[in-house]
């Protein structure tokens, strides 16, 4: 995948916007109040579905231009990357505590970078060791500085299962979404995003009876009134708009411009932003290990960007020289 300098810069910008938006997923369990995380998730994805439907209507010709298979793929990806990923994160945090799940999710950028470079072979492996080490060390410091023992609980095994599933779902979503977008017209990106959002809402509605039967929701008990649930509605709307709409749209834009080996590195910023937002909500400064981890993540992402930009610039100069020689 050869991209221009403008495409790389715009792709990096959109990747930053997406990861900042997705970081809201990790603070969701901290803002539910008397309600459960499942109340927040259900509201979020119903709102996201309505927004996705509006997006589809606004880009209806592009929706019609997609094949039936492409539409079904987008709906399925909405369930994998939106509903499934967010629900398993919530399950991991609920059953395994606040440290275990972020630690597992922190492995995703490293895994994606390795998978992306194994597929495209854009960067020599010897040049990837430094950013990978920095990212791994930074994520480890951020997520494990409190000690895994602090999150040990009788339900730790369930948290572990949910965390592993979350990693698997995100890897599957990233690979399938980028592969699918390569076959979708550029002007259909918004329609594709709307279909994914609608897919997550349809999956939520199908899961509602099961959730009610298991007693996962507090809304029926606490009340649906705005006085009681106003804060929950506001957070659901905020997370739906940014994590589902802005995040998905920005990541789809980034996926078109960036090779997977770079986008995989930039996903590490999600953990960085999630940590900063969590610290802000807890109204405290990072500890020394947390601060070191944040700096390591930033350094790793910066080094990765520099490597890709350097290689891309060389390819552009080489292409121009070949054209000049041909003339």
FIMI-732536 format. One record per residue (C-alpha): residue number from 0; y, x, z. Coordinates in Angstrom, 1 decimal. Layout:
BEGIN
<r n="NUM" c2="Y" c1="X" c3="Z"/>
...
This chain:
BEGIN
<r n="0" c2="0.0" c1="0.0" c3="0.0"/>
<r n="1" c2="3.2" c1="1.7" c3="-1.2"/>
<r n="2" c2="6.5" c1="0.3" c3="0.1"/>
<r n="3" c2="10.1" c1="1.1" c3="-0.4"/>
<r n="4" c2="12.3" c1="2.4" c3="2.4"/>
<r n="5" c2="14.1" c1="-1.0" c3="2.6"/>
<r n="6" c2="10.7" c1="-2.8" c3="3.0"/>
<r n="7" c2="9.7" c1="-0.4" c3="5.8"/>
<r n="8" c2="13.0" c1="-0.9" c3="7.7"/>
<r n="9" c2="13.0" c1="-4.7" c3="7.3"/>
<r n="10" c2="9.3" c1="-4.8" c3="8.2"/>
<r n="11" c2="9.9" c1="-2.8" c3="11.4"/>
<r n="12" c2="12.8" c1="-5.1" c3="12.3"/>
<r n="13" c2="10.6" c1="-8.2" c3="11.9"/>
<r n="14" c2="7.8" c1="-6.6" c3="13.8"/>
<r n="15" c2="10.1" c1="-6.0" c3="16.8"/>
<r n="16" c2="11.3" c1="-9.6" c3="16.6"/>
<r n="17" c2="7.8" c1="-10.9" c3="16.5"/>
<r n="18" c2="6.5" c1="-8.7" c3="19.4"/>
<r n="19" c2="9.5" c1="-9.6" c3="21.6"/>
<r n="20" c2="8.9" c1="-13.3" c3="20.9"/>
<r n="21" c2="5.1" c1="-13.0" c3="21.6"/>
<r n="22" c2="5.9" c1="-11.3" c3="25.0"/>
<r n="23" c2="6.8" c1="-14.7" c3="26.3"/>
<r n="24" c2="3.0" c1="-15.5" c3="26.3"/>
<r n="25" c2="2.6" c1="-13.1" c3="29.3"/>
<r n="26" c2="5.3" c1="-14.7" c3="31.5"/>
<r n="27" c2="4.0" c1="-18.2" c3="30.8"/>
<r n="28" c2="1.8" c1="-18.3" c3="34.0"/>
<r n="29" c2="4.9" c1="-17.3" c3="36.1"/>
<r n="30" c2="7.1" c1="-20.3" c3="35.1"/>
<r n="31" c2="4.8" c1="-23.3" c3="35.4"/>
<r n="32" c2="5.9" c1="-24.2" c3="38.9"/>
<r n="33" c2="3.8" c1="-27.1" c3="40.4"/>
<r n="34" c2="2.1" c1="-27.6" c3="37.0"/>
<r n="35" c2="-0.8" c1="-25.6" c3="35.5"/>
<r n="36" c2="-0.8" c1="-23.1" c3="32.7"/>
<r n="37" c2="-2.8" c1="-25.6" c3="30.6"/>
<r n="38" c2="0.0" c1="-28.2" c3="30.9"/>
<r n="39" c2="2.4" c1="-25.6" c3="29.5"/>
<r n="40" c2="0.0" c1="-24.6" c3="26.7"/>
<r n="41" c2="-0.6" c1="-28.2" c3="25.7"/>
<r n="42" c2="3.1" c1="-29.0" c3="25.5"/>
<r n="43" c2="3.9" c1="-25.8" c3="23.8"/>
<r n="44" c2="1.4" c1="-26.3" c3="21.0"/>
<r n="45" c2="2.2" c1="-30.0" c3="20.5"/>
<r n="46" c2="5.9" c1="-29.0" c3="20.1"/>
<r n="47" c2="4.9" c1="-26.1" c3="17.8"/>
<r n="48" c2="2.8" c1="-28.6" c3="15.7"/>
<r n="49" c2="5.8" c1="-30.9" c3="15.3"/>
<r n="50" c2="8.0" c1="-27.9" c3="14.4"/>
<r n="51" c2="5.3" c1="-26.7" c3="12.0"/>
<r n="52" c2="5.2" c1="-30.2" c3="10.3"/>
<r n="53" c2="8.9" c1="-30.1" c3="9.8"/>
<r n="54" c2="8.6" c1="-26.7" c3="8.3"/>
<r n="55" c2="6.0" c1="-27.9" c3="5.9"/>
<r n="56" c2="8.0" c1="-30.9" c3="4.9"/>
<r n="57" c2="11.0" c1="-28.6" c3="4.2"/>
<r n="58" c2="8.8" c1="-26.4" c3="2.0"/>
<r n="59" c2="6.5" c1="-29.1" c3="0.6"/>
<r n="60" c2="6.4" c1="-27.7" c3="-2.9"/>
<r n="61" c2="5.1" c1="-24.4" c3="-1.5"/>
<r n="62" c2="2.5" c1="-26.2" c3="0.5"/>
<r n="63" c2="1.3" c1="-28.0" c3="-2.6"/>
<r n="64" c2="1.2" c1="-24.7" c3="-4.4"/>
<r n="65" c2="-1.4" c1="-23.3" c3="-1.9"/>
<r n="66" c2="-5.0" c1="-23.9" c3="-2.7"/>
<r n="67" c2="-7.2" c1="-26.1" c3="-0.5"/>
<r n="68" c2="-9.0" c1="-23.0" c3="0.8"/>
<r n="69" c2="-5.7" c1="-21.3" c3="1.7"/>
<r n="70" c2="-4.5" c1="-24.4" c3="3.6"/>
<r n="71" c2="-7.7" c1="-24.6" c3="5.6"/>
<r n="72" c2="-7.5" c1="-20.8" c3="6.3"/>
<r n="73" c2="-4.0" c1="-21.2" c3="7.6"/>
<r n="74" c2="-5.0" c1="-24.1" c3="9.9"/>
<r n="75" c2="-8.0" c1="-22.1" c3="11.2"/>
<r n="76" c2="-5.8" c1="-19.0" c3="11.8"/>
<r n="77" c2="-3.5" c1="-21.2" c3="13.8"/>
<r n="78" c2="-6.4" c1="-22.0" c3="16.1"/>
<r n="79" c2="-7.5" c1="-18.3" c3="16.3"/>
<r n="80" c2="-4.2" c1="-16.5" c3="16.7"/>
<r n="81" c2="-2.1" c1="-19.1" c3="18.4"/>
<r n="82" c2="-4.2" c1="-21.6" c3="20.5"/>
<r n="83" c2="-7.3" c1="-19.4" c3="21.0"/>
<r n="84" c2="-5.4" c1="-16.2" c3="21.8"/>
<r n="85" c2="-2.9" c1="-17.9" c3="24.2"/>
<r n="86" c2="-5.6" c1="-19.9" c3="25.9"/>
<r n="87" c2="-7.8" c1="-16.9" c3="26.5"/>
<r n="88" c2="-4.8" c1="-14.9" c3="27.8"/>
<r n="89" c2="-4.1" c1="-17.8" c3="30.2"/>
<r n="90" c2="-7.7" c1="-17.9" c3="31.3"/>
<r n="91" c2="-7.8" c1="-14.1" c3="31.8"/>
<r n="92" c2="-4.7" c1="-14.1" c3="34.0"/>
<r n="93" c2="-5.8" c1="-17.2" c3="35.9"/>
<r n="94" c2="-9.3" c1="-15.9" c3="36.7"/>
<r n="95" c2="-8.8" c1="-12.1" c3="36.6"/>
<r n="96" c2="-5.3" c1="-11.7" c3="38.0"/>
<r n="97" c2="-2.1" c1="-10.3" c3="36.5"/>
<r n="98" c2="-3.4" c1="-6.8" c3="35.7"/>
<r n="99" c2="-6.8" c1="-7.1" c3="34.0"/>
<r n="100" c2="-5.9" c1="-9.1" c3="30.9"/>
<r n="101" c2="-2.7" c1="-7.1" c3="29.9"/>
<r n="102" c2="-4.8" c1="-3.9" c3="30.3"/>
<r n="103" c2="-7.3" c1="-5.2" c3="27.8"/>
<r n="104" c2="-4.7" c1="-6.6" c3="25.4"/>
<r n="105" c2="-3.1" c1="-3.2" c3="25.5"/>
<r n="106" c2="-6.0" c1="-1.8" c3="23.6"/>
<r n="107" c2="-5.3" c1="-3.9" c3="20.6"/>
<r n="108" c2="-2.6" c1="-1.7" c3="18.9"/>
<r n="109" c2="-4.8" c1="1.3" c3="19.1"/>
<r n="110" c2="-7.8" c1="-0.6" c3="17.7"/>
<r n="111" c2="-5.7" c1="-2.1" c3="14.9"/>
<r n="112" c2="-4.2" c1="1.3" c3="14.0"/>
<r n="113" c2="-7.7" c1="2.8" c3="13.7"/>
<r n="114" c2="-9.0" c1="-0.1" c3="11.7"/>
<r n="115" c2="-6.0" c1="-0.1" c3="9.4"/>
<r n="116" c2="-6.1" c1="3.6" c3="8.7"/>
<r n="117" c2="-9.9" c1="3.5" c3="8.2"/>
<r n="118" c2="-9.3" c1="0.8" c3="5.5"/>
<r n="119" c2="-6.2" c1="2.2" c3="3.7"/>
<r n="120" c2="-6.4" c1="5.9" c3="4.7"/>
<r n="121" c2="-2.6" c1="6.1" c3="4.5"/>
<r n="122" c2="-2.2" c1="8.8" c3="7.3"/>
<r n="123" c2="-4.4" c1="11.8" c3="7.8"/>
<r n="124" c2="-6.3" c1="11.3" c3="11.0"/>
<r n="125" c2="-5.0" c1="14.6" c3="12.5"/>
<r n="126" c2="-1.5" c1="13.2" c3="12.4"/>
<r n="127" c2="-2.4" c1="10.1" c3="14.3"/>
<r n="128" c2="-3.7" c1="11.7" c3="17.5"/>
<r n="129" c2="-0.2" c1="12.1" c3="19.1"/>
<r n="130" c2="1.1" c1="8.5" c3="18.7"/>
<r n="131" c2="-2.3" c1="7.2" c3="19.7"/>
<r n="132" c2="-2.4" c1="9.3" c3="22.8"/>
<r n="133" c2="1.1" c1="8.4" c3="23.7"/>
<r n="134" c2="0.4" c1="4.7" c3="23.2"/>
<r n="135" c2="-2.8" c1="4.7" c3="25.1"/>
<r n="136" c2="-1.4" c1="6.7" c3="28.0"/>
<r n="137" c2="1.7" c1="4.4" c3="28.1"/>
<r n="138" c2="-0.3" c1="1.2" c3="28.0"/>
<r n="139" c2="-2.6" c1="2.6" c3="30.7"/>
<r n="140" c2="0.3" c1="3.4" c3="33.0"/>
<r n="141" c2="2.0" c1="0.1" c3="32.4"/>
<r n="142" c2="-1.1" c1="-2.1" c3="32.9"/>
<r n="143" c2="-3.2" c1="-0.2" c3="35.5"/>
<r n="144" c2="-0.5" c1="1.5" c3="37.6"/>
<r n="145" c2="-1.2" c1="-1.3" c3="40.2"/>
<r n="146" c2="-4.9" c1="-0.5" c3="40.3"/>
<r n="147" c2="-7.6" c1="-2.8" c3="38.9"/>
<r n="148" c2="-8.8" c1="-3.3" c3="42.5"/>
<r n="149" c2="-5.8" c1="-5.4" c3="43.2"/>
<r n="150" c2="-7.0" c1="-8.0" c3="40.7"/>
<r n="151" c2="-10.6" c1="-8.0" c3="41.9"/>
<r n="152" c2="-11.7" c1="-11.6" c3="42.8"/>
<r n="153" c2="-14.8" c1="-13.7" c3="42.9"/>
<r n="154" c2="-13.8" c1="-14.9" c3="39.4"/>
<r n="155" c2="-13.2" c1="-11.4" c3="38.0"/>
<r n="156" c2="-16.1" c1="-11.7" c3="35.6"/>
<r n="157" c2="-14.6" c1="-14.8" c3="34.1"/>
<r n="158" c2="-11.3" c1="-13.0" c3="33.7"/>
<r n="159" c2="-13.2" c1="-10.1" c3="32.0"/>
<r n="160" c2="-14.9" c1="-12.5" c3="29.6"/>
<r n="161" c2="-11.6" c1="-14.2" c3="28.7"/>
<r n="162" c2="-9.9" c1="-10.8" c3="28.2"/>
<r n="163" c2="-12.5" c1="-9.5" c3="25.9"/>
<r n="164" c2="-12.4" c1="-12.7" c3="23.9"/>
<r n="165" c2="-8.6" c1="-12.5" c3="23.6"/>
<r n="166" c2="-8.9" c1="-9.0" c3="22.2"/>
<r n="167" c2="-11.5" c1="-10.1" c3="19.7"/>
<r n="168" c2="-9.5" c1="-13.1" c3="18.6"/>
<r n="169" c2="-6.3" c1="-11.1" c3="18.1"/>
<r n="170" c2="-8.1" c1="-8.4" c3="16.1"/>
<r n="171" c2="-9.7" c1="-11.1" c3="13.9"/>
<r n="172" c2="-6.4" c1="-12.9" c3="13.4"/>
<r n="173" c2="-4.5" c1="-9.8" c3="12.5"/>
<r n="174" c2="-7.1" c1="-8.7" c3="9.9"/>
<r n="175" c2="-7.7" c1="-12.2" c3="8.4"/>
<r n="176" c2="-4.0" c1="-13.0" c3="8.3"/>
<r n="177" c2="-2.9" c1="-9.8" c3="6.5"/>
<r n="178" c2="-5.8" c1="-10.2" c3="4.1"/>
<r n="179" c2="-4.9" c1="-13.8" c3="3.4"/>
<r n="180" c2="-1.2" c1="-13.2" c3="3.0"/>
<r n="181" c2="-1.9" c1="-10.7" c3="0.2"/>
<r n="182" c2="-3.1" c1="-13.6" c3="-1.9"/>
<r n="183" c2="-0.2" c1="-16.0" c3="-0.9"/>
<r n="184" c2="3.1" c1="-16.1" c3="-2.9"/>
<r n="185" c2="6.1" c1="-14.6" c3="-1.1"/>
<r n="186" c2="8.0" c1="-18.0" c3="-1.2"/>
<r n="187" c2="5.1" c1="-19.7" c3="0.5"/>
<r n="188" c2="5.4" c1="-17.7" c3="3.8"/>
<r n="189" c2="7.3" c1="-20.4" c3="5.6"/>
<r n="190" c2="4.7" c1="-23.0" c3="4.5"/>
<r n="191" c2="1.9" c1="-20.7" c3="5.6"/>
<r n="192" c2="3.6" c1="-20.4" c3="9.0"/>
<r n="193" c2="4.0" c1="-24.2" c3="9.3"/>
<r n="194" c2="0.3" c1="-24.8" c3="8.5"/>
<r n="195" c2="-0.7" c1="-22.3" c3="11.2"/>
<r n="196" c2="1.5" c1="-24.1" c3="13.7"/>
<r n="197" c2="0.1" c1="-27.5" c3="12.7"/>
<r n="198" c2="-3.4" c1="-26.1" c3="13.0"/>
<r n="199" c2="-2.8" c1="-25.0" c3="16.6"/>
<r n="200" c2="-1.5" c1="-28.5" c3="17.5"/>
<r n="201" c2="-4.5" c1="-30.2" c3="15.9"/>
<r n="202" c2="-6.8" c1="-27.9" c3="17.9"/>
<r n="203" c2="-4.9" c1="-28.7" c3="21.1"/>
<r n="204" c2="-5.2" c1="-32.5" c3="20.5"/>
<r n="205" c2="-8.9" c1="-32.1" c3="20.0"/>
<r n="206" c2="-9.3" c1="-30.1" c3="23.2"/>
<r n="207" c2="-7.2" c1="-32.6" c3="25.4"/>
<r n="208" c2="-10.1" c1="-34.9" c3="26.3"/>
<r n="209" c2="-12.2" c1="-31.9" c3="27.4"/>
<r n="210" c2="-9.3" c1="-30.5" c3="29.5"/>
<r n="211" c2="-8.6" c1="-33.9" c3="31.1"/>
<r n="212" c2="-12.3" c1="-34.3" c3="32.0"/>
<r n="213" c2="-12.3" c1="-30.8" c3="33.7"/>
<r n="214" c2="-9.1" c1="-31.6" c3="35.5"/>
<r n="215" c2="-7.2" c1="-28.7" c3="34.0"/>
<r n="216" c2="-3.9" c1="-30.6" c3="33.7"/>
<r n="217" c2="-1.5" c1="-31.4" c3="36.5"/>
<r n="218" c2="0.9" c1="-33.6" c3="34.5"/>
<r n="219" c2="-1.0" c1="-36.8" c3="35.1"/>
<r n="220" c2="-0.9" c1="-36.1" c3="38.8"/>
<r n="221" c2="2.6" c1="-34.7" c3="39.2"/>
<r n="222" c2="4.3" c1="-37.0" c3="36.8"/>
<r n="223" c2="5.7" c1="-36.9" c3="33.3"/>
<r n="224" c2="9.3" c1="-37.7" c3="34.3"/>
<r n="225" c2="12.1" c1="-35.3" c3="33.3"/>
<r n="226" c2="13.2" c1="-34.9" c3="36.9"/>
<r n="227" c2="9.7" c1="-33.6" c3="37.9"/>
<r n="228" c2="8.7" c1="-31.8" c3="34.7"/>
<r n="229" c2="12.1" c1="-30.9" c3="33.1"/>
<r n="230" c2="11.6" c1="-27.2" c3="33.7"/>
<r n="231" c2="8.1" c1="-27.3" c3="32.3"/>
<r n="232" c2="9.4" c1="-29.1" c3="29.1"/>
<r n="233" c2="12.2" c1="-26.5" c3="28.7"/>
<r n="234" c2="9.8" c1="-23.6" c3="29.0"/>
<r n="235" c2="7.3" c1="-25.2" c3="26.7"/>
<r n="236" c2="10.1" c1="-25.7" c3="24.1"/>
<r n="237" c2="11.4" c1="-22.1" c3="24.5"/>
<r n="238" c2="8.0" c1="-20.5" c3="24.2"/>
<r n="239" c2="7.0" c1="-22.8" c3="21.3"/>
<r n="240" c2="10.1" c1="-21.9" c3="19.3"/>
<r n="241" c2="9.9" c1="-18.2" c3="19.9"/>
<r n="242" c2="6.2" c1="-17.4" c3="20.3"/>
<r n="243" c2="5.0" c1="-19.9" c3="17.6"/>
<r n="244" c2="7.9" c1="-20.2" c3="15.2"/>
<r n="245" c2="10.0" c1="-17.1" c3="15.3"/>
<r n="246" c2="7.1" c1="-14.8" c3="16.2"/>
<r n="247" c2="4.8" c1="-16.1" c3="13.6"/>
<r n="248" c2="7.4" c1="-16.1" c3="10.8"/>
<r n="249" c2="8.7" c1="-12.6" c3="11.7"/>
<r n="250" c2="5.1" c1="-11.2" c3="11.8"/>
<r n="251" c2="4.2" c1="-12.7" c3="8.5"/>
<r n="252" c2="7.4" c1="-11.1" c3="7.0"/>
<r n="253" c2="6.4" c1="-7.8" c3="8.7"/>
<r n="254" c2="2.8" c1="-8.0" c3="7.4"/>
<r n="255" c2="4.1" c1="-8.2" c3="3.8"/>
<r n="256" c2="6.1" c1="-5.0" c3="4.2"/>
<r n="257" c2="4.2" c1="-2.7" c3="6.5"/>
<r n="258" c2="0.8" c1="-1.0" c3="6.2"/>
<r n="259" c2="-1.6" c1="-2.2" c3="8.9"/>
<r n="260" c2="-1.7" c1="1.3" c3="10.4"/>
<r n="261" c2="2.0" c1="1.0" c3="11.2"/>
<r n="262" c2="2.0" c1="-2.7" c3="12.2"/>
<r n="263" c2="-0.9" c1="-1.9" c3="14.5"/>
<r n="264" c2="1.2" c1="0.7" c3="16.3"/>
<r n="265" c2="4.2" c1="-1.6" c3="16.6"/>
<r n="266" c2="2.2" c1="-4.4" c3="18.3"/>
<r n="267" c2="2.3" c1="-2.1" c3="21.3"/>
<r n="268" c2="5.9" c1="-3.2" c3="21.8"/>
<r n="269" c2="4.5" c1="-6.6" c3="22.9"/>
<r n="270" c2="3.2" c1="-5.0" c3="26.0"/>
<r n="271" c2="6.5" c1="-3.2" c3="26.5"/>
<r n="272" c2="8.6" c1="-6.3" c3="26.2"/>
<r n="273" c2="6.1" c1="-8.3" c3="28.3"/>
<r n="274" c2="6.5" c1="-5.7" c3="31.1"/>
<r n="275" c2="10.3" c1="-5.8" c3="30.9"/>
<r n="276" c2="10.4" c1="-9.6" c3="31.0"/>
<r n="277" c2="8.0" c1="-9.7" c3="33.9"/>
<r n="278" c2="10.1" c1="-7.2" c3="35.8"/>
<r n="279" c2="13.2" c1="-9.2" c3="35.1"/>
<r n="280" c2="11.6" c1="-12.4" c3="36.4"/>
<r n="281" c2="10.4" c1="-10.5" c3="39.5"/>
<r n="282" c2="14.0" c1="-9.1" c3="39.9"/>
<r n="283" c2="12.9" c1="-5.5" c3="40.4"/>
<r n="284" c2="13.0" c1="-2.1" c3="38.7"/>
<r n="285" c2="9.9" c1="-0.5" c3="37.3"/>
<r n="286" c2="8.0" c1="2.0" c3="39.5"/>
<r n="287" c2="7.8" c1="5.6" c3="38.4"/>
<r n="288" c2="4.3" c1="5.1" c3="36.7"/>
<r n="289" c2="5.6" c1="1.9" c3="34.9"/>
<r n="290" c2="8.8" c1="3.7" c3="33.7"/>
<r n="291" c2="6.7" c1="6.6" c3="32.4"/>
<r n="292" c2="4.5" c1="4.2" c3="30.6"/>
<r n="293" c2="7.4" c1="2.4" c3="29.0"/>
<r n="294" c2="8.8" c1="5.7" c3="27.7"/>
<r n="295" c2="5.4" c1="6.7" c3="26.4"/>
<r n="296" c2="5.0" c1="3.5" c3="24.5"/>
<r n="297" c2="8.4" c1="3.8" c3="23.0"/>
<r n="298" c2="7.7" c1="7.4" c3="22.1"/>
<r n="299" c2="4.4" c1="6.5" c3="20.5"/>
<r n="300" c2="5.9" c1="3.8" c3="18.4"/>
<r n="301" c2="8.8" c1="6.0" c3="17.4"/>
<r n="302" c2="6.5" c1="8.9" c3="16.3"/>
<r n="303" c2="4.3" c1="6.5" c3="14.3"/>
<r n="304" c2="7.3" c1="5.1" c3="12.5"/>
<r n="305" c2="8.6" c1="8.6" c3="11.8"/>
<r n="306" c2="5.2" c1="9.7" c3="10.4"/>
<r n="307" c2="4.9" c1="6.6" c3="8.1"/>
<r n="308" c2="8.6" c1="7.0" c3="6.9"/>
<r n="309" c2="8.1" c1="10.7" c3="6.1"/>
<r n="310" c2="4.9" c1="10.1" c3="4.1"/>
<r n="311" c2="6.5" c1="7.1" c3="2.3"/>
<r n="312" c2="9.5" c1="9.3" c3="1.4"/>
<r n="313" c2="7.3" c1="12.0" c3="0.0"/>
<r n="314" c2="5.4" c1="9.4" c3="-2.1"/>
<r n="315" c2="8.6" c1="8.1" c3="-3.5"/>
<r n="316" c2="9.9" c1="11.6" c3="-4.4"/>
<r n="317" c2="6.5" c1="12.4" c3="-6.0"/>
<r n="318" c2="6.6" c1="9.1" c3="-8.0"/>
<r n="319" c2="10.1" c1="9.8" c3="-9.2"/>
<r n="320" c2="9.2" c1="13.4" c3="-10.2"/>
<r n="321" c2="6.2" c1="12.1" c3="-12.2"/>
<r n="322" c2="8.4" c1="9.5" c3="-14.0"/>
<r n="323" c2="10.9" c1="12.3" c3="-14.7"/>
<r n="324" c2="8.2" c1="14.5" c3="-16.1"/>
<r n="325" c2="6.8" c1="11.6" c3="-18.2"/>
<r n="326" c2="10.2" c1="11.1" c3="-19.8"/>
